[in-house]
Amino acid sequence: MNISILAFGIARDIVGQSEFDFELVEGGTVGALKEDLVDRYPDFAKLVSFAIAVNGTYVTDEHVLGVKDEVVIIPPVSGG
């Protein structure tokens, strides 16, 4: 299935754009998406962590994604 993803901060820099489509197997989980992102964009492996929000809510790696979900990559945040 094809899902649309929004990326912010360093995640946007890694993929080179703020919105992109990504092919994922039907019934794919957030964990599978993260693994596929690291495979396709190896710089994601350099991040300490990154979160995924679906439809405005942070989700766990076990969350199953659907075609109409709004998927957002949220990189680690630092500041002072």
N, C-alpha and C positions, 0 to 999 in steps of 0.2 A: 504494500500500500504506500501511497505517496502522502507525506505529511508536510505541512508548512511549519517552519521554525523561525522564531525571532531570536536574535543574539545581541547581547549588550556588552559594553566594555571590552575586555581582552578577548572574550569569546567572538565578538564581532571582528576584531583584528585577526584572529586565527583563521576564520572562514572567509574573510575578505568582503563581507557584506552583512547588512543587518537583518535581512530576511532571505530565506532560501528554502527550497524544497529538498526533501530527503526521502529516499526509498527505504522502507522498513518492511519486514515480513508481516503479513496479516497476524494480528494478535500479539505483535511485538511489545515488549515491556520497556520501561524507562531504562532499566539496566542494560538491555540489549542495544538501545539507542546510544547510550553512553559508550559502550564498547565499539559500536560502529563508528561513532564520531572520532574516537581515538585512532581507529584503523585508517579512516579517511583523512583526518587532520591530526597527525602525530603530536603537534604542539599541545593538544589537550592533555596529553599524558604528563606534561610539565607542570600543570596546575595542581596545587595541593588538593583542591576539590572544586567541583562545580555542581550547582543544583539545577534541577529541572522543575519548572512550574507548568501545570496543565490547567487550562481554563481558570487561571488566576490563583491557583492553590499549589503550594509545594507538595510534591509527591515522592513516594519511595521508589526504589528501583523495581519493585514488584508490580507497580501500577501498569495496567495494560492500556496501550494507546489506541485511539480510534482516529479515523480519517478526518473528522471534523474538529478534533481537539486543537486548541490554541496552545502550542508548545513554545516555551521560552527557556533559553539557556541563561542561567544567572551565575556569572563567575564569582570567585571569592572577592569579598569587599574588604578593603583596609582603609584606615584613616586615623585621624587623631583628633 
